[in-house]
């Protein structure tokens, strides 16, 4: 079993708040992330797949293919967008990095499987100090 990771970057705005909570409660729970005027991050996304090395090609998957899948189904949908308002796969979800990682997993999973690999993890750095890793 071998693991290979492709990194992608995107910028997006979001706000952490629940519509069923008051502005004060949202501010108490989410702090600056509940800013009514939104805020943004320069995210770093790491998509890791696993499987066996193809003896014919010498690699697990073509990294250009993994880049293209990640760009088509994730980056093009979220780069320079508002996660709360503009991203179809985040609709109805609180736009936390945790929920974003799960949603990206769900977006990529069927496409990765078609490519003959197994999706191993999604890692998202929201800041240089904070990241989420999801294993499905």
Secondary structure, 3 states (H helix, E strand, C coil): CEEEEEEEEEEEEECCCCCCCCHHHHHHHHHHHHCCCCEEEEEEEEEEEEECCCCCCCCCCCHHHHHHHHHHHHHHHHCCEECCCCCHHHCCCCCCHHHHHHHHHHHHHHHHHHCCCEEEEEEEECCCCCEEEECC
